[in-house]
């Protein structure tokens, strides 16, 4: 029997098989994860809240459900959740002092779905305040450290979730991705990070940042695990009008030539190299030049050659408008943030002080509790949306966003997936870019276009530079995550 202290290293698939065979219990699995959190989190600082008693109770219930004959891929599987996702009766801070003591009154839809599936909630993970950042340094509760080098960032804004998965504090974790916030930390920490298509998973219960690009997703140890979590949280929701209805069918998951090669295996997960025959991979020249570290490019190019060896056709493509993705994103995002964060006024939500009596000082007192990055984005967004500047900035950015979407959609008519580096570099040192917001924003250079276009994207580990992980991003057709899972598994 596997040692209890090693159970936390299992994948979802491995843990599920052992639970089905009654080799382990969910309580044992949960205890192993909780013990790991106690062992390493004082160095990593991935968790903001740990729900030990509740987790053990949920694990016990999961074991009871299994004893009655119930089965499920996530039944009894422990996980952690980014702290901007609502979890009923559990502190939900969004990484901000404004919500330091806020107790969520309801569960997000994706949490409800995982609860129904029997997954075991261990606690909440660290993040950049309200999701504003690419390093988790903007958390009001201190930065999360990279498990591969404690002096470096874990990426952001879902840095706590990525670091927790990388250090086996949980079997999987949830994050949110607005312009790269799952894929960036996945790359820096060496795990798998999935950003679903906009509209595949409910946003109800996510603390809004940029409502037109926010999506929840998974951080996992394998691509197969990412698919399991995705299948559990996807689907329609009457509380979120932006989610596609269940009766809207997604595109055929694999092209006909793939189906004939993997009839026996296909179920969303494909094993075997034959599937790569006739696979077309697009390589956009704009993502393989200036601004990308040469060592990172070398690792990515080696991974692309693996696809070639498996029979895939490598197709050079051009996405010229994606060079505007970062400036467009950083016009649209602050604009939506300035609106979404207006609710934290110290009256309905936010910091309250009974000593302050007049409305003006309530606002001023409350705004001073925001961290510097949140303030920066609120001011920038308010300026962009103000009279005289709306047409020049916001409206123009939305027009360019449409061009980016059309360009990527057209490219994906010719290829099955697009490959880019996930990040232009490996994880940088904590504090190295804190004084240069523009340099920090450029960390999204490979990520923001897929978010603006609403396309699914996944970051998978593909090598190391100076002992630090490098991630490769695969971008797919809208609502066709299944293709990304199939392609990603070919070289993982």
Secondary structure, DSSP 8 states (H G I E B T S, - for coil): ---GGGGGG--HHHHHHHHHTTSS-HHHHHHHHHHHHHHHHHHH--EEEE-HHHHHHHHHHHHHHHHTT---TTTT-EEEEETTB--TTSB--TT-GGGTT-B-SS--HHHHHHHHHT-EEEEEE--SGGG--SSSTT-TT---EETTEEEEE--SSSHHHHHHHHTTSSSEEEEEESSSTTHHHHHHHTSEEEE--TTSB--TTB--SSTTT-EEEEEESSHHHHHHHHHHHBS--TT-TTS--TTS----SS-HHHHHH-TTT-SS---SGGGGTT-EEEEEGGGSSTTS-HHHHHHHHHHHHHHHHTT-EEEEE--GGGGGHHHHHHHHHHHHHHHHGGG-SSSSSS---TT--SHHHHHHHHHTTS-HHHHHHHHHHHHHTSTTTIIIIIIHHHHHHHHHHHHHHHHTTT-SEEEEESSSSS--BTTSSTT-HHHHHGGGTTTHHHHHHT--EEEEEEEEETTEEEEEEEE--TT-HHHHHHHHTT--
